[in-house]
Amino acid sequence: MEIEASTGITLYGTPRSRALRVSWLLEELGVDWQFRFLNFAKGDNRSESFLALNPSGKMPVITDGELVLTESAAILQYLAEKYGKGQFLPAAGTAQAAIHHQWVSFVICELEQPLWSMGKHRFALPDDQRLDAMLPVAKFEFDKAAAIAEKWVPESGYVCGDELTIADILLTQTLLWGTVFEQTIPPKLAAYRDRVKQRPAMTRALEKSEAIAKAAQEE
Ligand SMILES: N[C@@H](CCC(=O)N[C@@H](CS)C(=O)NCC(=O)O)C(=O)O
């Protein structure tokens, strides 16, 4: 895979992955962005040029001019701060911002981790590192975290009030991931997921990235 220098924002990843968090926010922000599909089957994520961007070989990665950034939560924070015009993040130092920090940490550290354990032990780790015994443990941990989120999530609106924040994008994408992994999502949380995933920006993000991925695979 060749990586050319670019001036605007470029997102590297696959459409239905943690990269969706980023493409979704980019569409919410209404900024220009390009999608570079990483074809894992062809080893794009292990290519010298991609490893120069992210030595772990993981996605998502963005470039914004000279800046190269990894870690989906950090990318969302950066994009919202730089391009959000005061939206998508509660004002720093407020109680809402504190709750927002709590949600971001909770999703990344508690809710997502069991799903990632399932993914690693089903397909991502080398064969000889996978343990079937990890799967029920991960399910136990996911159910515990989902039960906490069920208590916290609001009946209407978003996790920090009436406006979408990056915590909502993280939480909703993680719940969609849990759904694809056939996990039980408690009712209030499932209603929240179904409400938030209807944002037109999320549909646009998927359509754009999937069209680019399809074209790249047909080359
Ligand atoms: N903490 C990182 C995790 C990134 C990550 O593990 N991404 C997955 C895809 S969603 C990946 O690239 N996996 C390939 C690998 O583990 O080699 C983030 O939030 O960006």
The ligand as an SDF file (V2000), in Angstrom:
LIG
                    3D

 20 19  0  0  0  0  0  0  0  0999 V2000
   -7.3940    1.4070   21.1740 N   0  0  0  0  0  0  0  0  0  0  0  0
   -7.4050    1.4300   19.7280 C   0  0  0  0  0  0  0  0  0  0  0  0
   -7.7270    0.0330   19.2330 C   0  0  0  0  0  0  0  0  0  0  0  0
   -7.5290   -0.0750   17.7290 C   0  0  0  0  0  0  0  0  0  0  0  0
   -7.8050   -1.4940   17.2320 C   0  0  0  0  0  0  0  0  0  0  0  0
   -7.5300   -2.4990   17.9070 O   0  0  0  0  0  0  0  0  0  0  0  0
   -8.3370   -1.5620   16.0110 N   0  0  0  0  0  0  0  0  0  0  0  0
   -8.6250   -2.8400   15.3930 C   0  0  0  0  0  0  0  0  0  0  0  0
   -9.7870   -2.7320   14.4120 C   0  0  0  0  0  0  0  0  0  0  0  0
  -11.2550   -2.0690   15.0760 S   0  0  0  0  0  0  0  0  0  0  0  0
   -7.4190   -3.2870   14.5990 C   0  0  0  0  0  0  0  0  0  0  0  0
   -6.8490   -2.4940   13.8780 O   0  0  0  0  0  0  0  0  0  0  0  0
   -7.0460   -4.5490   14.7410 N   0  0  0  0  0  0  0  0  0  0  0  0
   -5.9720   -5.1290   14.0130 C   0  0  0  0  0  0  0  0  0  0  0  0
   -4.9380   -5.7030   14.9280 C   0  0  0  0  0  0  0  0  0  0  0  0
   -5.1900   -5.8340   16.1330 O   0  0  0  0  0  0  0  0  0  0  0  0
   -3.8640   -6.0320   14.3960 O   0  0  0  0  0  0  0  0  0  0  0  0
   -8.4180    2.4660   19.2320 C   0  0  0  0  0  0  0  0  0  0  0  0
   -9.4210    2.7240   19.9190 O   0  0  0  0  0  0  0  0  0  0  0  0
   -8.2070    3.0590   18.1650 O   0  0  0  0  0  0  0  0  0  0  0  0
  1  2  1  0
  2  3  1  0
  2 18  1  0
  3  4  1  0
  4  5  1  0
  5  6  2  0
  5  7  1  0
  7  8  1  0
  8  9  1  0
  8 11  1  0
  9 10  1  0
 11 12  2  0
 11 13  1  0
 13 14  1  0
 14 15  1  0
 15 16  2  0
 15 17  1  0
 18 19  2  0
 18 20  1  0
M  END
$$$$
